[in-house]
Amino acid sequence: MRSFRTVGREISSVDSFRLQLAKTRVDIAKVIMKKNPKLAKEKLYMAGETFKEFGRTKEVNFVSMLLSRLLN
C-alpha cells in the first residue's frame, strides 16, 4: 500500500484518497443532476463502485437513491 506525505499532516493512504474522490463525485453529481443527467449518472456509478468496494453501505444506499431519482 502506497502512502503520501503532506506538510504538517499524518500520512494518508491511497484508500482514503479514493473514498474522498468518491464523495467528491457524489457532490458533483448532485450539482449537475438537472443540467447534465448523463454525466451525473456516470459520476454516481463510479462513486457507487468505490463505496461497494470499501463496504460503505450507507453511502451505497445514498448513491442508489440519487440514481433512482435520475432514472425517474
N, C-alpha and C positions, 0 to 999 in steps of 0.2 A: 504494500500500500504506500503510495506516494503522499507526501505531506508538503505543504507550502508554508514558508515562514513569512510573517509580516512584521513590520516595525511596530513594536510595542504590544504585540498580541501573542497569544499562545499559537502553537502550530495547529493549522486547520487541515482536516483530511479532505481528500477528493470527494468522499461521500457527502460530507457536509456541504461542499460547493454544489454538488449535483442536486441535493434537496433544495438548496437555496434557489438554484436555477429553475427547478420545477415550480416552486412557489411564485417566482417572477413570471413564468409562463402563464400561470393561472391569473395573475394580476393583469397581464397584458390582454389575455383573452376576455376578461370581464370588461375591459375598457372598449375593445373593438367588436364586441358581440353584435351590435346592430349595424355597424358600418361595413364590417368585413367578416361575416359569419363563417366563411370557408377557412380563413386563416385562424379564426378563434377556435374552430374545431381541431385544426392541426395542433395548435398550442396545447389544448386541453388533452388530446390523445397522448402527446409526448409527456406531459406532466403526469397524467394518469399512469402511464407505464413506469415512470420513475417511482411514483408513490407505491405502486404494487410491488415493485422490486424490493423496496425497503419495508414492506408490511405496514404501511401507514393507512389503515382502514378509514380513519376519519377523513383524511384528505381525498382518498379514492371515492368515498361516498359524496363528498362535496363536488368533485370533478364530474361524477356521474349525474348529479343534479343539474349542474350547469349544461352538460351535454344534452340532457333531456329537454331543457329549455330551448336550446338551439334547434333541436330536431322537430319541435312542435311549432 
